[in-house]
Structures are given as C-alpha cells and as structure tokens.
Amino acid sequence: MNSIFLHIKFITTVSILLAACGGGQNSVIVTQNDETENHHTNEISYSTIASGIWPPQPVDITNAAPYVNDNPGSSIREIKHLNALSLAMQSSEVVAAIGNRYEVLASYNTGGKSDPLKTTEIEIYNYDNNHVVTVRVDRDTNTINIHSAAASDYQPAESEAETTRAISLARSHLATLGHNTDLLVGTALLAHPTATQLAANGKSFYEHRTLYVTFGQGSGTTPLFRATVDLSDEKVISGGPL
C-alpha cells in the first residue's frame, strides 16, 4: 500500500500596526511564515506601541523626530477662513453691520461632509451697538448672508485680543487703587449674569461685552485680585482684592 504524505505549509499572518497620523491611519502589515516542513522562520521585526498613550507612540526606535509645522497659518483651513473674512469685508452690508468698533471672535466651517470647507461662518462683535454679527460666506457662489443678534441674547467666547485688552484695563484700574499686579498672571473669560440676575430678567448674557479678570501667581493658585471689565465702554465696572 502506497503511502501518501501531505506536506502542509502553515502560513501565519501577524499583526497590523495602526498609527494615527494627520487625521488618518497608516497600516504596517508584518508577515511571519512558519514552514513546518523545515522549521525555517522568516521574521520581520516591528516596533511595539507604548501603553496608555494617545496618540499611539512607537517604542524601541531610533532617530525619530516629531514633525513641526513651521507655518501653521498656511493650513487649508486657515487659508479658507482668511479668504472668507477678506470676501466678507468687501461687502458694504457687512461693513455697515459690524460698525466702527468691532472684533472678529471666531470662524467655523459649516459645509457638508463631502466639502466641509464649502462655507464659513464668521462671528464678529459690534461694540458700537452691542450686537453679534454672524456672516455666512459660501466660497462656491461667493454669496454672503448676515445675521445680527443682541448681545443679551447671544455671545461667543472671548477672543485672545479681548482677553489682552481686558487684562490691561483691569491692571491699570487696580494700580489706581494702590494694587501692584505687574508680577502677577492675568486671566480673563466672558462674564455671565448671576443666578439672581438671570432669574430677574431671564437673560443668560450681559447687554455689553463684559469680561471677568483675575490676577494671581498662576499654576492653579488662588487668584489675589479680580475685576469686571466692560469692553463696550472700555472701562472697569468694579475690582479689588479677593
């Protein structure tokens, strides 16, 4: 009786290493062949992933250097937002709506998933009449829509420029009261009405652009001074030690 020997070759497919990079995923497929006939193994080594770190970080590698964007302003998103703002400022209707004293607070992409940069919404605060002007720019049709809301009804978060201005006004005011805050760290955020004020008039926002400023040693320490700043009138409403 003839014997028939079947030589079975086992091929083991191993791991897929996923690394998040630039909003996508790169896959490195590593294959290990294990031939039981001659016990010959052909391996490709690969890096492991550090535990408990996000985004994933490979370990046991050399000559690795992080990528640094030296010009983040050149990103597609920033370019689209700047172009949308430039187009908006060419509109006489937008210029009339934002007044002579204004601050660009934020801009957002509002297009669909297939083209998220198609439209941009820009929020601008008009300090002359205390309104928030929302300008919607469609870059495909170059059309502009404008919506204006009273500050007492809606206000976006404070901008970096507003924070800087509010801290400066608060620091000067506290100096007139004999408080030196030159060596203290100033922070500012949009102020909201108290619970009592909210219950009285039902408004979640002040009628003016108002920021709450504090000064302290920084690094999570308790603030030493505070001030409430009205940027619409460019004045400090109140301030002093905490």
C-alpha positions as CSV (number, residue, x, y, z in Angstrom):
1,M,0.0,0.0,0.0
2,N,1.5,3.3,-1.0
3,S,1.6,6.0,1.5
4,I,0.7,9.5,0.5
5,F,2.3,12.2,2.6
6,L,0.7,15.5,2.6
7,H,3.1,18.3,3.5
8,I,1.0,21.1,4.9
9,K,2.5,24.5,5.0
10,F,1.2,26.8,7.7
11,I,1.4,30.5,7.0
12,T,0.7,32.7,10.0
13,T,-0.3,36.2,9.3
14,V,0.5,38.5,12.2
15,S,-0.1,42.0,13.3
16,I,-1.4,45.2,11.8
17,L,0.1,48.1,13.5
18,L,-2.1,51.1,13.4
19,A,-0.7,54.6,14.0
20,A,-2.8,57.7,13.9
21,C,-1.1,60.3,11.7
22,G,-2.5,63.6,10.4
23,G,-6.1,62.6,10.9
24,G,-5.8,59.2,9.2
25,Q,-4.3,55.8,9.8
26,N,-1.3,54.1,8.4
27,S,-1.1,50.3,8.4
28,V,2.1,48.4,8.6
29,I,1.4,44.7,7.9
30,V,4.1,42.3,9.2
31,T,4.0,38.7,8.0
32,Q,5.7,35.7,9.6
33,N,6.0,32.4,7.6
34,D,6.3,29.3,9.6
35,E,7.0,26.3,7.4
36,T,6.6,23.2,9.5
37,E,8.5,21.1,6.9
38,N,11.9,22.5,7.6
39,H,11.1,24.7,10.6
40,H,12.6,27.7,8.8
41,T,11.2,31.0,10.0
42,N,11.4,34.3,8.2
43,E,10.5,37.2,10.5
44,I,10.2,40.9,10.1
45,S,10.6,42.8,13.4
46,Y,8.4,45.7,14.2
47,S,8.0,48.3,17.0
48,T,5.5,47.9,19.8
49,I,3.2,50.6,21.0
50,A,3.6,52.4,24.3
51,S,0.9,51.5,26.7
52,G,-1.6,54.2,27.9
53,I,-0.6,56.9,25.5
54,W,-2.6,58.7,22.8
55,P,-2.0,59.2,20.0
56,P,-0.1,55.9,19.7
57,Q,3.6,56.2,20.2
58,P,6.1,53.5,18.9
59,V,8.8,52.4,21.3
60,D,12.3,50.9,20.8
61,I,13.0,53.0,17.7
62,T,15.9,55.4,17.0
63,N,16.4,58.6,15.1
64,A,12.8,59.6,15.5
65,A,11.9,63.2,15.2
66,P,8.4,64.9,15.6
67,Y,7.1,66.8,12.6
68,V,6.7,70.5,13.4
69,N,4.7,72.8,11.1
70,D,6.7,76.0,10.9
71,N,3.9,77.8,9.2
72,P,0.5,76.7,10.7
73,G,-1.1,79.7,9.1
74,S,-0.7,78.1,5.7
75,S,-3.1,75.2,6.6
76,I,-6.0,74.8,4.2
77,R,-8.5,75.7,7.0
78,E,-6.7,78.9,7.9
79,I,-6.4,80.0,4.3
80,K,-10.1,79.4,3.7
81,H,-11.1,81.3,6.8
82,L,-8.8,84.3,5.8
83,N,-10.2,84.3,2.3
84,A,-13.8,84.2,3.7
85,L,-13.1,87.1,6.0
86,S,-11.5,89.1,3.2
87,L,-14.5,88.5,1.0
88,A,-16.9,89.5,3.8
89,M,-15.0,92.7,4.5
90,Q,-15.5,93.7,0.8
91,S,-19.3,93.8,1.4
92,S,-20.8,97.2,2.2
93,E,-23.6,95.4,4.1
94,V,-21.1,93.6,6.4
95,V,-19.1,96.8,7.0
96,A,-22.3,98.6,8.0
97,A,-23.4,95.7,10.3
98,I,-20.1,95.5,12.3
99,G,-19.7,99.2,12.9
100,N,-16.5,101.2,13.6
101,R,-15.5,99.3,16.7
102,Y,-15.6,95.5,16.3
103,E,-13.7,92.3,17.0
104,V,-13.6,89.1,15.0
105,L,-14.3,86.5,17.6
106,A,-14.4,83.1,15.7
107,S,-15.0,81.4,12.4
108,Y,-16.3,77.9,11.7
109,N,-16.6,75.5,8.8
110,T,-20.2,74.7,8.1
111,G,-20.1,72.8,4.8
112,G,-21.3,69.2,4.4
113,K,-19.2,66.1,4.9
114,S,-18.4,66.0,1.2
115,D,-17.0,69.5,1.3
116,P,-16.5,70.8,4.9
117,L,-14.8,73.9,3.7
118,K,-17.5,75.0,1.3
119,T,-19.0,77.5,3.7
120,T,-17.6,79.6,6.6
121,E,-19.4,81.4,9.4
122,I,-17.6,84.3,11.0
123,E,-18.8,85.8,14.3
124,I,-18.0,89.5,14.9
125,Y,-18.8,91.6,17.9
126,N,-20.0,95.2,17.2
127,Y,-19.1,97.3,20.3
128,D,-21.0,100.3,19.0
129,N,-24.5,98.7,19.2
130,N,-23.6,95.6,21.2
131,H,-24.7,93.0,18.6
132,V,-23.1,89.8,17.5
133,V,-23.0,89.7,13.7
134,T,-22.8,86.3,12.0
135,V,-21.5,86.4,8.5
136,R,-22.0,83.2,6.4
137,V,-19.7,83.1,3.3
138,D,-20.3,80.5,0.5
139,R,-17.0,80.2,-1.3
140,D,-18.6,78.4,-4.3
141,T,-21.1,81.1,-5.1
142,N,-19.3,84.0,-3.3
143,T,-22.6,84.8,-1.6
144,I,-22.8,86.4,1.8
145,N,-25.6,86.2,4.4
146,I,-25.7,88.3,7.5
147,H,-27.5,87.7,10.8
148,S,-27.4,90.1,13.8
149,A,-28.4,89.3,17.4
150,A,-28.4,91.4,20.5
151,A,-25.6,90.7,23.0
152,S,-28.1,90.0,25.7
153,D,-29.4,87.0,23.6
154,Y,-26.1,85.5,22.4
155,Q,-22.4,86.0,22.8
156,P,-19.4,83.8,21.7
157,A,-16.5,83.1,24.0
158,E,-13.9,85.8,24.5
159,S,-11.1,86.2,21.9
160,E,-7.4,86.5,22.6
161,A,-7.4,90.2,21.7
162,E,-10.3,90.9,24.1
163,T,-8.5,89.0,26.9
164,T,-5.4,91.0,26.4
165,R,-7.3,94.3,26.4
166,A,-9.4,93.4,29.5
167,I,-6.3,92.4,31.5
168,S,-4.6,95.7,30.6
169,L,-7.7,97.8,31.6
170,A,-8.0,95.8,34.9
171,R,-4.3,96.1,35.7
172,S,-4.4,99.9,35.2
173,H,-7.6,100.2,37.3
174,L,-6.1,98.1,40.2
175,A,-3.0,100.3,40.1
176,T,-5.1,103.4,40.8
177,L,-6.4,101.6,43.9
178,G,-2.8,101.0,45.1
179,H,-2.6,97.3,44.0
180,N,0.5,96.3,42.0
181,T,-0.2,93.3,39.7
182,D,2.8,93.7,37.4
183,L,4.3,90.4,38.6
184,L,1.0,88.5,38.7
185,V,-0.5,86.4,35.9
186,G,-3.7,87.8,34.5
187,T,-6.5,85.7,33.1
188,A,-9.9,86.7,31.6
189,L,-13.1,85.0,30.5
190,L,-16.5,86.0,29.4
191,A,-18.7,87.1,32.3
192,H,-22.3,85.9,32.7
193,P,-25.1,87.3,34.9
194,T,-25.5,85.9,38.4
195,A,-28.3,83.5,39.2
196,T,-30.3,86.3,40.8
197,Q,-29.9,88.5,37.6
198,L,-30.9,85.5,35.4
199,A,-34.0,84.9,37.5
200,A,-34.9,88.6,37.3
201,N,-34.7,89.1,33.5
202,G,-34.2,85.7,32.0
203,K,-31.1,86.8,30.1
204,S,-28.1,84.5,30.0
205,F,-25.8,87.2,28.8
206,Y,-25.0,90.8,29.7
207,E,-26.1,93.6,27.3
208,H,-22.5,94.7,27.0
209,R,-19.3,92.7,26.2
210,T,-18.2,92.0,29.8
211,L,-15.1,90.0,30.9
212,Y,-14.2,88.8,34.4
213,V,-10.4,89.2,35.1
214,T,-8.3,87.7,37.8
215,F,-4.7,88.1,38.8
216,G,-2.6,85.5,40.7
217,Q,0.6,83.6,40.9
218,G,-0.6,81.2,38.2
219,S,-0.2,77.4,38.1
220,G,-3.6,76.7,39.7
221,T,-3.0,79.0,42.7
222,T,-5.9,81.0,44.1
223,P,-6.3,84.5,42.5
224,L,-5.4,87.5,44.6
225,F,-7.3,90.2,42.7
226,R,-10.3,90.4,40.4
227,A,-12.0,92.9,38.1
228,T,-15.1,93.1,36.0
229,V,-14.4,94.9,32.7
230,D,-16.9,96.4,30.2
231,L,-15.2,96.3,26.8
232,S,-18.1,98.0,25.2
233,D,-17.5,101.1,27.2
234,E,-13.8,100.4,27.7
235,K,-14.0,100.7,31.5
236,V,-13.7,98.7,34.7
237,I,-17.0,98.3,36.5
238,S,-15.5,97.0,39.7
239,G,-12.3,95.5,41.1
240,G,-10.2,94.8,44.1
241,P,-8.6,92.1,46.3
242,L,-10.3,88.7,46.6
